Amino acid sequence: MIEQIRKSWLRRKVEFALQRGFQRAYETVKVNPAKFLLQLQTVYGIPVTSYQGLYSVEMNVLDDLAERVIRGAMKIAAAEGAGLGLGGIMTIVPDLSFLAGITLRTIQKLSLIYGFEYSNDEETSELWIAAASAAGVDISRDLLEKEVINKFVPRVIQRIAAQASKEVVEKWAGRLIPLASSVIGAGLNYYFLRAWGGRARAHFRERHLQLRKRMAASQVAAQAKVIELRPATTKLPA
């Protein structure tokens, strides 16, 4: 009975911390698409001048880049979890706030890698749909409201936080022990980013492939139309 009460209390604490962390990340933590495009060009050597150009880059190149971004985020999350984890349950709120920020930035980078910017409300909604997918949340009933960004995002954040609290509460219970919580925090943050990053990557990859197929089909149709409209060569009699 006491164990159930403690876990229930911890789950409420985790849900609150994640909800606040994602809300704060949504308002303040954003990857600049223009700067990230420059990073793709100069650091990763991707020969594109716009995100539209990523649909001509080989899929294995994009997949490898996505994996590198996820691995980098996993290491940052582990280091952050080890540091703040020394305080045990007293640092769980700031820890989860940092973790939410790292997670959202990773999802943003994956979105850009697969050619999806978030420069308007519709694209921002799609970004949060991906975040929900990474959390294992089904938000199909909310899709009709995704154009109302100020209503849509807070609802999605609430659903993500509720689902995530279920996922981590059993494992995070170990952080009640301060001396062990540093190692536990590092490990949990590491695998949290691996799981969420992997699911977000799968979401964007599937959308990218669908759009790439539609673009290829449009090109084929356009070429066929040009050939059809091209005047036939008339042969003169000998």
Backbone as CSV, one residue per row, in Angstrom:
resi,resn,N_x,N_y,N_z,CA_x,CA_y,CA_z,C_x,C_y,C_z
1,MET,0.819,-1.202,0.000,0.000,0.000,0.000,0.859,1.260,0.000
2,ILE,1.866,1.277,0.865,2.778,2.422,0.942,3.528,2.588,-0.375
3,GLU,3.924,1.440,-0.969,4.655,1.481,-2.241,3.783,2.069,-3.342
4,GLN,2.498,1.704,-3.348,1.586,2.242,-4.359,1.382,3.742,-4.189
5,ILE,1.266,4.187,-2.943,1.111,5.626,-2.670,2.346,6.388,-3.127
6,ARG,3.506,5.813,-2.852,4.753,6.479,-3.243,4.860,6.581,-4.753
7,LYS,4.509,5.506,-5.468,4.584,5.526,-6.929,3.557,6.480,-7.518
8,SER,2.367,6.537,-6.906,1.349,7.460,-7.379,1.810,8.901,-7.219
9,TRP,2.436,9.182,-6.069,2.976,10.525,-5.824,4.083,10.844,-6.820
10,LEU,4.964,9.867,-7.060,6.075,10.073,-7.984,5.573,10.288,-9.400
11,ARG,4.531,9.540,-9.772,3.989,9.701,-11.118,3.418,11.098,-11.325
12,ARG,2.703,11.615,-10.333,2.183,12.977,-10.435,3.316,13.983,-10.541
13,LYS,4.391,13.729,-9.806,5.561,14.614,-9.835,6.215,14.579,-11.212
14,VAL,6.357,13.380,-11.756,6.972,13.221,-13.083,6.102,13.867,-14.154
15,GLU,4.797,13.632,-14.098,3.895,14.194,-15.102,3.931,15.717,-15.084
16,PHE,3.915,16.298,-13.868,3.967,17.744,-13.747,5.279,18.291,-14.304
17,ALA,6.392,17.625,-13.943,7.706,18.095,-14.382,7.846,18.023,-15.897
18,LEU,7.381,16.930,-16.500,7.468,16.794,-17.953,6.567,17.802,-18.663
19,GLN,5.368,17.991,-18.128,4.452,18.943,-18.759,5.037,20.352,-18.722
20,ARG,5.569,20.733,-17.586,6.175,22.058,-17.479,7.424,22.154,-18.347
21,GLY,8.211,21.072,-18.375,9.432,21.083,-19.174,9.158,21.209,-20.659
22,PHE,8.186,20.451,-21.176,7.861,20.537,-22.599,7.223,21.877,-22.952
23,GLN,6.407,22.424,-22.060,5.803,23.730,-22.314,6.882,24.803,-22.400
24,ARG,7.838,24.744,-21.469,8.935,25.711,-21.483,9.804,25.518,-22.717
25,ALA,10.052,24.261,-23.078,10.854,23.987,-24.269,10.160,24.501,-25.523
26,TYR,8.850,24.325,-25.588,8.064,24.809,-26.729,8.183,26.319,-26.881
27,GLU,8.253,27.030,-25.769,8.288,28.487,-25.800,9.690,29.042,-26.023
28,THR,10.714,28.317,-25.571,12.061,28.906,-25.565,13.130,28.109,-26.302
29,VAL,12.984,26.786,-26.378,14.056,25.954,-26.942,13.702,25.567,-28.371
30,LYS,14.330,26.228,-29.333,14.030,25.935,-30.724,15.316,25.883,-31.540
31,VAL,15.387,24.904,-32.425,16.512,24.805,-33.352,16.227,25.739,-34.519
32,ASN,17.159,26.626,-34.814,17.002,27.568,-35.916,17.215,26.832,-37.243
33,PRO,16.185,26.730,-38.099,16.330,25.974,-39.348,17.446,26.497,-40.249
34,ALA,17.606,27.817,-40.337,18.647,28.382,-41.205,20.042,27.995,-40.714
35,LYS,20.264,28.087,-39.409,21.563,27.720,-38.844,21.820,26.220,-38.973
36,PHE,20.771,25.431,-38.790,20.951,23.985,-38.896,21.241,23.578,-40.338
37,LEU,20.639,24.275,-41.303,20.933,23.994,-42.708,22.404,24.267,-42.998
38,LEU,22.920,25.362,-42.443,24.343,25.680,-42.608,25.207,24.600,-41.965
39,GLN,24.774,24.087,-40.831,25.498,23.000,-40.167,25.481,21.729,-41.020
40,LEU,24.354,21.443,-41.651,24.281,20.283,-42.536,25.287,20.408,-43.680
41,GLN,25.447,21.633,-44.170,26.355,21.869,-45.301,27.819,21.802,-44.886
42,THR,28.153,22.500,-43.793,29.563,22.672,-43.429,30.106,21.564,-42.532
43,VAL,29.302,21.100,-41.589,29.778,20.087,-40.629,29.577,18.673,-41.161
44,TYR,28.406,18.425,-41.752,28.077,17.067,-42.193,28.290,16.858,-43.691
45,GLY,28.590,17.939,-44.415,28.909,17.805,-45.837,27.741,17.415,-46.722
46,ILE,26.528,17.823,-46.365,25.356,17.525,-47.181,25.231,18.601,-48.260
47,PRO,25.339,18.264,-49.542,25.368,19.269,-50.626,23.971,19.769,-51.014
48,VAL,23.323,20.510,-50.113,21.997,21.063,-50.419,21.983,22.547,-50.088
49,THR,21.138,23.290,-50.792,20.994,24.726,-50.528,19.656,25.043,-49.873
50,SER,18.803,24.039,-49.747,17.512,24.204,-49.082,17.064,22.850,-48.546
51,TYR,16.058,22.857,-47.690,15.555,21.593,-47.150,14.843,20.767,-48.210
52,GLN,14.365,21.429,-49.249,13.746,20.711,-50.358,14.764,19.793,-51.026
53,GLY,16.025,20.210,-51.020,17.074,19.421,-51.642,17.340,18.100,-50.940
54,LEU,16.904,17.968,-49.696,17.127,16.722,-48.959,16.364,15.554,-49.558
55,TYR,15.348,15.847,-50.371,14.579,14.769,-50.998,15.323,14.148,-52.177
56,SER,16.481,14.719,-52.499,17.329,14.143,-53.541,18.563,13.464,-52.961
57,VAL,18.727,13.569,-51.653,19.865,12.941,-50.977,19.526,11.472,-50.703
58,GLU,20.511,10.599,-50.829,20.286,9.170,-50.609,19.790,8.920,-49.189
59,MET,18.847,7.993,-49.054,18.228,7.728,-47.766,19.236,7.263,-46.721
60,ASN,20.225,6.469,-47.130,21.184,5.978,-46.144,21.996,7.117,-45.538
61,VAL,22.195,8.191,-46.312,22.916,9.363,-45.798,22.072,10.064,-44.738
62,LEU,20.782,10.258,-45.014,19.886,10.892,-44.057,19.731,10.029,-42.801
63,ASP,19.602,8.730,-42.989,19.439,7.822,-41.849,20.674,7.833,-40.949
64,ASP,21.843,7.848,-41.574,23.080,7.884,-40.796,23.186,9.185,-40.002
65,LEU,22.807,10.295,-40.633,22.850,11.587,-39.961,21.864,11.618,-38.788
66,ALA,20.677,11.048,-38.994,19.677,11.002,-37.924,20.199,10.191,-36.738
67,GLU,20.857,9.082,-37.014,21.405,8.253,-35.942,22.487,9.006,-35.174
68,ARG,23.312,9.775,-35.881,24.364,10.547,-35.227,23.765,11.598,-34.297
69,VAL,22.690,12.233,-34.741,22.017,13.239,-33.912,21.424,12.597,-32.661
70,ILE,20.798,11.434,-32.817,20.202,10.738,-31.670,21.282,10.308,-30.682
71,ARG,22.381,9.756,-31.199,23.465,9.320,-30.308,24.060,10.498,-29.544
72,GLY,24.223,11.625,-30.223,24.744,12.817,-29.556,23.819,13.280,-28.443
73,ALA,22.525,13.269,-28.697,21.548,13.674,-27.678,21.540,12.700,-26.512
74,MET,21.708,11.422,-26.791,21.746,10.415,-25.732,22.910,10.678,-24.781
75,LYS,24.062,11.037,-25.324,25.236,11.309,-24.486,25.024,12.552,-23.628
76,ILE,24.434,13.594,-24.225,24.163,14.826,-23.468,23.171,14.548,-22.347
77,ALA,22.116,13.786,-22.671,21.100,13.464,-21.671,21.689,12.630,-20.536
78,ALA,22.583,11.708,-20.865,23.208,10.876,-19.833,24.073,11.715,-18.906
79,ALA,24.849,12.632,-19.481,25.706,13.493,-18.666,24.867,14.384,-17.747
80,GLU,23.777,14.907,-18.289,22.880,15.762,-17.506,22.216,14.957,-16.395
81,GLY,21.794,13.717,-16.716,21.154,12.877,-15.713,22.101,12.482,-14.595
82,ALA,23.375,12.277,-14.928,24.362,11.909,-13.907,24.622,13.071,-12.966
83,GLY,24.682,14.279,-13.522,24.960,15.454,-12.695,23.827,15.800,-11.762
84,LEU,22.647,16.005,-12.314,21.499,16.374,-11.487,20.991,15.203,-10.654
85,GLY,21.322,13.983,-11.098,20.854,12.813,-10.365,21.438,12.681,-8.975
86,LEU,22.515,13.402,-8.690,23.129,13.317,-7.370,22.179,13.779,-6.267
87,GLY,21.212,14.616,-6.635,20.279,15.123,-5.642,19.087,14.233,-5.408
88,GLY,18.992,13.116,-6.108,17.866,12.215,-5.935,16.558,12.862,-6.344
89,ILE,15.524,12.639,-5.557,14.196,13.124,-5.895,14.127,14.641,-5.854
90,MET,15.027,15.292,-5.124,15.005,16.751,-5.015,15.309,17.436,-6.337
91,THR,16.008,16.741,-7.235,16.371,17.357,-8.516,15.592,16.784,-9.686
92,ILE,14.536,16.016,-9.418,13.811,15.377,-10.511,13.111,16.391,-11.399
93,VAL,12.607,17.497,-10.810,11.902,18.499,-11.615,12.846,19.217,-12.577
94,PRO,13.968,19.779,-12.100,14.881,20.398,-13.069,15.485,19.399,-14.044
95,ASP,15.716,18.161,-13.597,16.259,17.141,-14.481,15.316,16.888,-15.651
96,LEU,14.026,16.706,-15.347,13.058,16.428,-16.398,12.830,17.639,-17.295
97,SER,12.987,18.832,-16.762,12.880,20.031,-17.588,14.002,20.067,-18.619
98,PHE,15.220,19.756,-18.175,16.347,19.683,-19.101,16.134,18.562,-20.116
99,LEU,15.664,17.420,-19.627,15.444,16.270,-20.506,14.404,16.592,-21.573
100,ALA,13.348,17.310,-21.191,12.326,17.714,-22.155,12.920,18.618,-23.227
101,GLY,13.788,19.541,-22.816,14.431,20.429,-23.781,15.325,19.684,-24.753
102,ILE,16.130,18.748,-24.225,17.007,17.946,-25.081,16.181,17.108,-26.046
103,THR,15.106,16.527,-25.536,14.248,15.679,-26.364,13.603,16.482,-27.491
104,LEU,13.073,17.656,-27.167,12.406,18.462,-28.183,13.390,18.943,-29.240
105,ARG,14.578,19.355,-28.834,15.585,19.789,-29.810,15.983,18.632,-30.724
106,THR,16.068,17.431,-30.172,16.393,16.261,-30.987,15.300,15.998,-32.012
107,ILE,14.043,16.089,-31.585,12.922,15.889,-32.507,12.916,16.955,-33.590
108,GLN,13.233,18.191,-33.223,13.305,19.273,-34.210,14.391,18.993,-35.246
109,LYS,15.548,18.549,-34.788,16.645,18.252,-35.717,16.277,17.096,-36.646
110,LEU,15.634,16.073,-36.106,15.212,14.951,-36.948,14.197,15.409,-37.990
111,SER,13.306,16.306,-37.586,12.329,16.864,-38.523,13.033,17.557,-39.684
112,LEU,14.039,18.360,-39.370,14.771,19.095,-40.408,15.596,18.156,-41.284
113,ILE,16.200,17.146,-40.687,17.018,16.200,-41.456,16.188,15.528,-42.545
114,TYR,14.939,15.231,-42.235,14.076,14.571,-43.217,13.243,15.564,-44.030
115,GLY,13.654,16.853,-43.976,13.089,17.839,-44.893,11.831,18.540,-44.444
116,PHE,11.520,18.498,-43.146,10.295,19.131,-42.651,10.640,20.316,-41.752
117,GLU,10.377,21.518,-42.251,10.577,22.717,-41.443,9.345,22.949,-40.572
118,TYR,9.435,23.910,-39.677,8.303,24.253,-38.809,8.196,25.774,-38.719
119,SER,8.002,26.383,-39.897,7.973,27.841,-40.006,6.570,28.420,-39.885
120,ASN,5.544,27.566,-39.856,4.181,28.056,-39.686,3.420,27.146,-38.732
121,ASP,2.179,27.500,-38.442,1.398,26.753,-37.449,1.158,25.306,-37.864
122,GLU,0.889,25.084,-39.145,0.621,23.716,-39.602,1.848,22.837,-39.422
123,GLU,3.028,23.365,-39.782,4.255,22.586,-39.645,4.612,22.370,-38.176
124,THR,4.326,23.375,-37.331,4.560,23.218,-35.897,3.658,22.137,-35.317
125,SER,2.416,22.093,-35.799,1.497,21.048,-35.362,2.029,19.676,-35.734
126,GLU,2.562,19.555,-36.956,3.128,18.283,-37.403,4.310,17.877,-36.534
127,LEU,5.078,18.861,-36.088,6.214,18.573,-35.215,5.741,17.960,-33.898
128,TRP,4.654,18.484,-33.346,4.141,17.955,-32.090,3.425,16.625,-32.279
129,ILE,2.895,16.404,-33.469,2.343,15.081,-33.771,3.469,14.050,-33.719
130,ALA,4.630,14.443,-34.239,5.790,13.545,-34.186,6.242,13.324,-32.748
131,ALA,6.218,14.381,-31.943,6.591,14.249,-30.529,5.640,13.294,-29.818
132,ALA,4.355,13.406,-30.131,3.372,12.504,-29.541,3.619,11.073,-29.981
133,SER,3.969,10.904,-31.262,4.282,9.574,-31.778,5.488,8.984,-31.054
134,ALA,6.485,9.836,-30.789,7.675,9.379,-30.068,7.332,8.942,-28.654
135,ALA,6.314,9.564,-28.078,5.893,9.211,-26.722,4.940,8.029,-26.698
136,GLY,4.508,7.583,-27.891,3.556,6.488,-27.953,2.128,6.931,-27.704
137,VAL,1.831,8.204,-28.013,0.503,8.762,-27.777,-0.272,8.822,-29.087
138,ASP,-1.502,8.335,-29.073,-2.386,8.415,-30.234,-3.220,9.682,-30.103
139,ILE,-3.023,10.647,-30.997,-3.758,11.909,-30.916,-4.643,12.105,-32.137
140,SER,-5.087,10.999,-32.723,-5.893,11.094,-33.935,-7.160,11.915,-33.719
141,ARG,-7.741,11.863,-32.520,-8.961,12.621,-32.261,-8.712,14.123,-32.232
142,ASP,-7.469,14.521,-32.018,-7.151,15.941,-31.926,-6.761,16.557,-33.259
143,LEU,-6.641,15.750,-34.295,-6.119,16.254,-35.556,-6.980,17.361,-36.158
144,LEU,-8.292,17.306,-35.903,-9.170,18.333,-36.463,-8.882,19.710,-35.895
145,GLU,-8.215,19.768,-34.732,-7.946,21.049,-34.095,-6.494,21.488,-34.266
146,LYS,-5.722,20.762,-35.070,-4.300,21.081,-35.113,-3.997,22.425,-35.757
147,GLU,-4.986,22.996,-36.506,-4.736,24.301,-37.077,-4.825,25.403,-36.022
148,VAL,-5.440,25.113,-34.860,-5.518,26.084,-33.764,-4.350,25.788,-32.832
149,ILE,-3.205,26.340,-33.157,-1.954,25.929,-32.528,-1.938,26.193,-31.033
150,ASN,-2.544,27.299,-30.592,-2.518,27.651,-29.175,-3.353,26.701,-28.324
151,LYS,-4.305,26.028,-28.942,-5.100,25.028,-28.227,-4.497,23.638,-28.392
152,PHE,-3.967,23.380,-29.582,-3.503,22.041,-29.931,-2.264,21.637,-29.138
153,VAL,-1.254,22.502,-29.124,0.020,22.143,-28.497,-0.106,21.862,-26.996
154,PRO,-0.768,22.718,-26.211,-0.899,22.394,-24.780,-1.610,21.067,-24.521
155,ARG,-2.608,20.742,-25.338,-3.309,19.462,-25.169,-2.385,18.291,-25.473
156,VAL,-1.587,18.435,-26.516,-0.650,17.369,-26.868,0.406,17.215,-25.772
157,ILE,0.911,18.328,-25.258,1.903,18.282,-24.190,1.347,17.555,-22.972
158,GLN,0.108,17.851,-22.626,-0.525,17.190,-21.486,-0.620,15.688,-21.693
159,ARG,-0.999,15.287,-22.915,-1.102,13.862,-23.226,0.269,13.190,-23.212
160,ILE,1.275,13.876,-23.746,2.636,13.332,-23.757,3.131,13.124,-22.330
161,ALA,2.932,14.133,-21.478,3.395,14.056,-20.097,2.708,12.920,-19.345
162,ALA,1.411,12.752,-19.570,0.677,11.687,-18.896,1.182,10.316,-19.316
163,GLN,1.409,10.140,-20.625,1.893,8.858,-21.130,3.320,8.582,-20.666
164,ALA,4.158,9.602,-20.737,5.557,9.423,-20.358,5.698,9.094,-18.882
165,SER,4.848,9.671,-18.051,4.933,9.391,-16.617,4.652,7.917,-16.329
166,LYS,3.749,7.313,-17.115,3.490,5.882,-16.963,4.730,5.072,-17.335
167,GLU,5.395,5.538,-18.395,6.531,4.795,-18.946,7.725,4.786,-18.014
168,VAL,7.951,5.888,-17.297,9.203,6.007,-16.555,9.081,5.848,-15.053
169,VAL,7.862,5.875,-14.505,7.749,5.953,-13.046,8.365,4.748,-12.348
170,GLU,8.202,3.554,-12.899,8.765,2.368,-12.262,10.292,2.456,-12.203
171,LYS,10.895,2.905,-13.310,12.356,2.974,-13.373,12.888,4.135,-12.539
172,TRP,12.177,5.259,-12.563,12.650,6.439,-11.857,12.499,6.318,-10.343
173,ALA,11.757,5.324,-9.884,11.607,5.153,-8.441,12.961,4.970,-7.766
174,GLY,13.925,4.446,-8.495,15.256,4.255,-7.948,15.973,5.542,-7.616
175,ARG,15.501,6.657,-8.158,16.161,7.924,-7.889,15.848,8.462,-6.504
176,LEU,14.992,7.764,-5.769,14.747,8.160,-4.391,15.975,7.892,-3.521
177,ILE,16.921,7.124,-4.038,18.157,6.828,-3.312,19.252,7.731,-3.875
178,PRO,19.632,8.812,-3.188,20.557,9.807,-3.749,21.868,9.246,-4.264
179,LEU,22.506,8.344,-3.504,23.816,7.866,-3.922,23.752,7.044,-5.198
180,ALA,22.641,6.327,-5.391,22.499,5.505,-6.592,21.889,6.280,-7.742
181,SER,21.267,7.410,-7.438,20.470,8.101,-8.436,21.307,8.704,-9.559
182,SER,22.588,8.994,-9.317,23.426,9.559,-10.365,23.597,8.574,-11.514
183,VAL,23.951,7.323,-11.172,24.112,6.292,-12.195,22.773,5.960,-12.843
184,ILE,21.730,5.847,-12.006,20.399,5.532,-12.518,19.906,6.646,-13.433
185,GLY,20.101,7.905,-13.012,19.659,9.046,-13.829,20.350,9.074,-15.171
186,ALA,21.648,8.800,-15.198,22.381,8.789,-16.466,21.840,7.709,-17.395
187,GLY,21.644,6.522,-16.848,21.158,5.415,-17.665,19.749,5.626,-18.178
188,LEU,18.869,6.108,-17.305,17.485,6.319,-17.715,17.363,7.404,-18.770
189,ASN,18.084,8.504,-18.590,18.055,9.569,-19.591,18.592,9.074,-20.935
190,TYR,19.649,8.276,-20.870,20.260,7.732,-22.089,19.247,6.902,-22.874
191,TYR,18.576,5.982,-22.194,17.635,5.104,-22.881,16.322,5.809,-23.212
192,PHE,15.980,6.826,-22.439,14.807,7.637,-22.746,14.992,8.306,-24.112
193,LEU,16.159,8.932,-24.316,16.433,9.587,-25.595,16.539,8.583,-26.727
194,ARG,17.098,7.415,-26.455,17.219,6.403,-27.505,15.838,5.956,-27.976
195,ALA,14.938,5.707,-27.018,13.594,5.239,-27.378,12.801,6.329,-28.086
196,TRP,12.774,7.512,-27.515,11.999,8.603,-28.110,12.596,9.047,-29.447
197,GLY,13.921,9.122,-29.508,14.569,9.503,-30.757,14.306,8.501,-31.861
198,GLY,14.345,7.226,-31.514,14.084,6.187,-32.508,12.671,6.246,-33.053
199,ARG,11.695,6.486,-32.169,10.310,6.555,-32.628,10.058,7.811,-33.453
200,ALA,10.655,8.924,-33.064,10.500,10.158,-33.844,11.159,10.010,-35.217
201,ARG,12.327,9.395,-35.241,13.023,9.162,-36.516,12.168,8.318,-37.446
202,ALA,11.541,7.265,-36.919,10.684,6.407,-37.742,9.497,7.194,-38.293
203,HIS,8.943,8.089,-37.485,7.804,8.911,-37.913,8.198,9.805,-39.089
204,PHE,9.284,10.539,-38.943,9.704,11.458,-40.002,10.179,10.706,-41.240
205,ARG,10.834,9.585,-41.037,11.334,8.802,-42.169,10.178,8.301,-43.033
206,GLU,9.123,7.826,-42.379,7.965,7.337,-43.126,7.308,8.465,-43.923
207,ARG,7.151,9.627,-43.284,6.568,10.778,-43.991,7.454,11.215,-45.156
208,HIS,8.763,11.192,-44.936,9.710,11.581,-45.985,9.592,10.655,-47.194
209,LEU,9.536,9.349,-46.936,9.444,8.385,-48.035,8.131,8.550,-48.804
210,GLN,7.051,8.811,-48.089,5.766,9.023,-48.752,5.807,10.244,-49.659
211,LEU,6.390,11.323,-49.141,6.475,12.551,-49.938,7.430,12.378,-51.108
212,ARG,8.514,11.645,-50.893,9.487,11.414,-51.972,8.835,10.626,-53.107
213,LYS,8.000,9.645,-52.750,7.303,8.851,-53.773,6.327,9.718,-54.563
214,ARG,5.606,10.602,-53.841,4.664,11.484,-54.535,5.390,12.443,-55.463
215,MET,6.534,12.948,-55.042,7.318,13.860,-55.882,7.825,13.136,-57.129
216,ALA,8.284,11.891,-56.958,8.770,11.113,-58.101,7.633,10.830,-59.072
217,ALA,6.452,10.501,-58.539,5.298,10.230,-59.400,4.886,11.482,-60.167
218,SER,4.962,12.639,-59.519,4.613,13.905,-60.177,5.585,14.210,-61.311
219,GLN,6.863,13.921,-61.081,7.876,14.151,-62.120,7.621,13.261,-63.329
220,VAL,7.311,11.994,-63.068,7.032,11.062,-64.164,5.816,11.524,-64.952
221,ALA,4.767,11.962,-64.246,3.550,12.433,-64.907,3.823,13.676,-65.738
222,ALA,4.648,14.582,-65.205,4.984,15.810,-65.934,5.773,15.497,-67.196
223,GLN,6.720,14.571,-67.095,7.518,14.188,-68.262,6.646,13.515,-69.323
224,ALA,5.710,12.686,-68.873,4.814,12.016,-69.815,3.930,13.031,-70.542
225,LYS,3.522,14.056,-69.824,2.681,15.084,-70.437,3.454,15.876,-71.475
226,VAL,4.724,16.161,-71.191,5.574,16.884,-72.149,5.734,16.067,-73.423
227,ILE,5.971,14.767,-73.254,6.136,13.891,-74.426,4.840,13.826,-75.224
228,GLU,3.734,13.788,-74.511,2.436,13.703,-75.180,2.131,14.962,-75.984
229,LEU,2.533,16.112,-75.462,2.246,17.381,-76.135,3.275,17.733,-77.205
230,ARG,4.394,17.039,-77.220,5.453,17.326,-78.194,4.943,16.989,-79.599
231,PRO,5.043,17.907,-80.551,4.564,17.642,-81.905,5.342,16.516,-82.597
232,ALA,4.607,15.654,-83.268,5.246,14.531,-83.954,6.022,15.021,-85.170
233,THR,7.129,14.363,-85.493,7.929,14.718,-86.656,7.258,14.179,-87.909
234,THR,7.009,15.055,-88.857,6.350,14.663,-90.108,7.390,14.302,-91.161
235,LYS,7.284,13.076,-91.718,8.233,12.642,-92.736,7.712,13.038,-94.119
236,LEU,8.602,13.637,-94.898,8.240,14.012,-96.267,8.356,12.802,-97.181
237,PRO,7.466,12.701,-98.181,7.545,11.569,-99.123,8.812,11.603,-99.929
238,ALA,9.344,10.430,-100.226,10.588,10.347,-101.005,10.363,10.789,-102.426
